[in-house]
Amino acid sequence: MTELLDPRVDFVFKRIFGSEQNKDVLLAFLNSTFIETGESPLTEITVINTYTDKDSPEDKQSILDIKAKTVEGKLINIEMQLFNPYNMEKRTLFYWSEMYFHQIKKGENYNLLKKCVTINILNYSCLDNERYHNVFHLREDHTGIGLTDDIEIHVMELTKLDQYSVPMEKGGLINWLLFLKGIDTSNWEVLAMNEPMLKKAMDTLEFLSQDAATRMAYDARMKALSDEKSMIEGARAEGAAKGKLEGKLEGKLEGKREMARELLALGVDMSAIVKASGLPEEEIRKLLSDP
């Protein structure tokens, strides 16, 4: 059997959920998400940025998240993150605000703004709890009353599914997330029985995995993601090392200043303080007026 592509790679994820042909798959996934939080199921969605064969997986400008719109005008953005891009919380708010902001033109009435929902599916853990699905709204700290329902952010962490086995009951978001996590295909039948539309997602993944052109594009995307991850981690390591070095240098400099202050207090000759501390005379004189 052909080795399956990883559905967690954003390129593959969009092929499965973001094409016009698989709009019903996306609708079923969204309904599993919203029903779990007590919301009414959607009846229809429009995929705004559908996947096309012109999309280039290695192109950093490619839009590999999924944007959809409900009949009522609610906007939904779904993003799959295989690697930790860091600052995910701020990144999420930034992209949510862009989606909210671009709904209306300058001068138009604010009441035209519709609810915007962000769904982040993460292949790493970032929240300090055991829940694999967390939902955020804008609430008052003491009473819990909502300021507005226009902001809704879902964070789904695949790494927190390790403690869960394949559920035996029908329906539920966990079936979709277990599929994305890459659960043993021998359990696919049970997942598809729980969530019938998962069968179409599985068939799509199998088809993509057997297509030579898709596999080449997949390899290109994996290389691009790996390079991006290396650059991010390299920059973080370099920044940490630089910060540590600067901290050491600043500490050493402060030690010299403290020595100079003590010698000044004892009335030691300026030339002797310069020689002992290694500080310029101008800086030592500055300590006299700014201790």
C-alpha positions in Angstrom: 0.0 0.0 0.0 1.2 3.5 -0.9 2.5 5.5 2.1 -0.2 8.1 3.0 0.6 11.7 2.9 0.4 13.5 6.3 -3.0 15.3 6.5 -1.5 17.7 9.0 0.6 19.4 6.3 -1.3 22.5 5.4 -1.0 21.8 1.7 -2.7 18.4 2.0 -5.2 19.7 4.6 -6.4 22.3 2.1 -6.7 19.7 -0.6 -9.0 17.6 1.6 -11.1 20.4 3.2 -10.7 23.4 1.0 -11.7 22.3 -2.5 -15.1 22.9 -3.9 -15.6 19.2 -4.5 -15.1 18.6 -0.8 -17.2 21.4 0.6 -19.5 18.8 2.2 -16.4 17.5 4.1 -15.6 20.9 5.4 -19.3 21.5 6.4 -19.3 18.2 8.4 -16.1 19.1 10.2 -17.4 22.6 11.1 -20.6 21.2 12.4 -18.7 18.7 14.6 -16.8 21.7 15.9 -19.7 24.0 16.6 -22.1 21.3 17.9 -19.5 20.4 20.5 -19.7 24.0 21.8 -23.5 24.0 21.8 -24.1 26.0 18.6 -26.6 25.1 15.9 -25.3 23.2 12.9 -24.7 25.0 9.6 -26.8 24.2 6.6 -24.6 25.7 3.9 -21.2 27.3 3.5 -19.2 29.0 0.7 -15.5 28.3 0.5 -13.9 31.7 -0.3 -10.4 30.7 -1.2 -10.8 27.2 -2.6 -7.7 25.1 -3.5 -6.7 25.2 -7.2 -4.0 23.3 -9.0 -2.3 26.7 -9.6 -1.5 27.0 -5.9 2.2 26.5 -5.3 3.0 24.7 -2.0 6.5 26.0 -1.9 5.5 29.6 -2.5 5.5 31.5 0.7 2.8 33.7 -0.7 0.4 30.8 -1.2 -2.7 31.0 1.0 -2.9 27.6 2.6 -5.5 28.2 5.2 -9.2 27.8 4.5 -11.7 30.7 4.5 -15.4 30.0 4.5 -18.6 32.1 4.8 -22.0 31.0 6.2 -25.4 32.0 4.8 -25.7 34.6 7.6 -22.4 36.1 6.6 -20.3 34.7 9.5 -16.7 34.3 8.4 -14.6 31.3 9.4 -10.8 30.9 9.0 -9.2 27.5 9.5 -5.5 27.0 9.8 -3.5 23.9 10.2 -0.1 24.3 11.9 2.4 21.4 11.7 5.2 23.2 13.4 5.2 25.9 16.1 5.5 29.3 14.5 5.8 30.9 18.0 3.7 33.9 19.2 0.7 31.9 18.1 -1.7 33.9 20.3 -0.7 37.3 18.8 -0.6 35.8 15.3 -4.1 34.5 15.8 -5.4 37.9 17.0 -3.7 39.6 14.1 -5.3 37.4 11.4 -8.6 37.5 13.2 -8.5 41.3 13.2 -7.6 41.4 9.5 -10.6 39.2 8.7 -12.9 41.4 10.8 -11.5 44.7 9.5 -11.7 43.9 5.8 -15.4 43.2 5.9 -16.4 46.8 5.4 -15.0 49.8 3.5 -14.0 53.1 5.0 -17.2 55.1 5.9 -19.5 52.1 5.9 -21.6 51.4 9.0 -20.1 49.2 11.7 -23.4 47.2 12.0 -22.4 45.5 8.8 -19.6 43.7 10.6 -20.3 40.0 11.0 -19.0 37.5 13.5 -15.5 36.1 12.7 -14.4 32.7 13.8 -10.8 31.5 13.8 -10.0 27.7 14.1 -6.4 26.8 14.8 -5.5 23.1 14.6 -2.1 22.7 16.1 0.3 19.8 16.0 1.9 21.0 19.3 0.7 22.1 22.7 0.5 25.8 23.7 -2.3 26.0 26.3 -1.7 25.0 29.9 -4.6 22.5 30.3 -5.6 19.0 29.3 -8.4 20.0 26.9 -7.8 19.2 23.2 -10.4 21.7 22.1 -10.5 25.2 23.8 -12.9 28.0 22.7 -12.3 31.7 23.5 -14.7 34.6 23.6 -14.6 38.2 24.9 -15.9 38.1 28.4 -16.0 40.4 31.5 -13.6 39.2 34.2 -16.0 39.2 37.2 -19.5 38.5 35.8 -18.6 36.6 32.7 -21.0 38.6 30.5 -19.9 38.9 26.9 -18.9 42.2 25.4 -19.7 41.0 21.9 -20.1 37.6 20.2 -18.2 38.7 17.1 -14.9 37.2 18.2 -14.6 33.4 18.6 -11.3 31.5 18.6 -11.0 27.7 18.6 -7.7 26.1 19.5 -7.4 22.3 18.8 -4.2 20.6 20.0 -3.6 17.2 18.4 -0.8 16.4 20.9 -3.4 16.2 23.7 -5.2 13.3 21.9 -2.6 10.7 23.1 -4.8 9.7 26.1 -7.9 9.1 23.9 -8.7 5.9 22.1 -11.0 5.5 19.1 -14.4 6.5 20.4 -17.2 4.0 20.0 -20.1 6.5 20.0 -21.3 8.2 16.8 -20.3 11.7 15.9 -18.0 14.1 17.6 -15.0 16.3 16.7 -12.6 13.9 18.2 -13.1 11.5 15.2 -11.9 14.2 12.8 -8.9 15.1 15.0 -7.9 11.5 15.3 -8.0 11.2 11.6 -5.8 14.3 11.2 -3.4 13.1 13.8 -2.7 10.1 11.6 -4.3 7.3 13.6 -3.7 3.7 12.4 -5.7 3.1 9.2 -7.0 -0.1 10.7 -9.3 2.2 12.9 -10.5 4.2 9.9 -13.6 2.1 9.5 -14.7 2.8 13.1 -14.0 6.6 12.6 -16.0 6.6 9.4 -18.9 4.8 11.1 -18.9 7.5 13.8 -18.6 10.3 11.2 -19.8 9.2 7.7 -18.3 12.2 5.9 -14.9 11.1 7.1 -15.0 8.4 4.5 -14.8 11.0 1.8 -11.9 12.7 3.5 -10.1 9.4 3.8 -10.7 8.6 0.1 -9.4 12.0 -0.8 -6.2 11.4 1.2 -5.7 8.0 -0.4 -6.2 9.4 -3.9 -3.7 12.3 -3.2 -1.1 9.9 -1.8 -1.2 7.8 -5.0 -0.9 10.8 -7.3 2.7 11.4 -8.5 2.3 15.2 -9.1 0.7 15.7 -5.7 3.5 13.8 -4.0 6.1 16.0 -5.7 4.2 19.1 -4.5 4.0 17.5 -1.1 7.7 17.0 -0.9 8.3 20.6 -2.0 6.0 21.8 0.7 7.6 19.7 3.4 11.0 21.1 2.4 9.7 24.6 2.6 8.2 24.0 6.0 11.3 22.3 7.2 13.5 25.3 6.0 11.1 27.7 7.6 11.2 25.8 10.9 15.0 25.7 10.8 15.2 29.5 10.2 12.8 30.3 13.0 14.6 28.0 15.5 18.0 29.3 14.3 16.9 32.9 14.8 15.5 32.1 18.3 18.8 30.3 19.3 20.9 33.2 18.0 18.7 35.8 19.7 18.9 33.8 23.0 22.7 33.5 22.7 23.0 37.2 21.9 20.8 38.2 24.8 22.9 36.0 27.1 26.1 37.5 25.9 24.7 41.0 26.3 23.6 40.2 29.8 27.1 39.0 30.7 28.7 42.1 29.2 26.2 44.4 30.9 26.8 42.6 34.2 30.6 43.0 33.8 30.2 46.7 33.0 28.0 47.3 36.0 30.6 45.6 38.2 33.2 48.0 36.9 30.9 50.9 37.7 30.3 49.7 41.2 34.0 49.4 41.8 34.5 53.0 40.6 31.7 54.2 42.9 33.3 52.6 45.9 36.8 54.0 45.0 35.3 57.5 44.5 33.6 57.3 47.9 37.0 56.5 49.4 38.6 59.5 47.7 40.9 57.5 45.6 42.8 59.5 42.9 41.0 59.6 39.5 43.9 58.1 37.5 44.0 55.2 39.9 40.3 54.6 39.5 40.6 54.6 35.7 43.4 52.1 35.9 41.6 49.8 38.4 38.2 49.8 36.8 39.1 50.1 33.1 36.4 52.7 32.6 37.0 56.0 30.8 37.5 59.1 33.0 34.5 60.7 31.4 32.2 57.9 32.5 33.7 57.8 36.0 33.0 61.6 36.4 29.5 61.0 35.2 29.0 58.6 38.1 29.8 61.5 40.4 26.7 63.4 39.2 24.6 60.3 38.5 25.4 57.7 41.1 
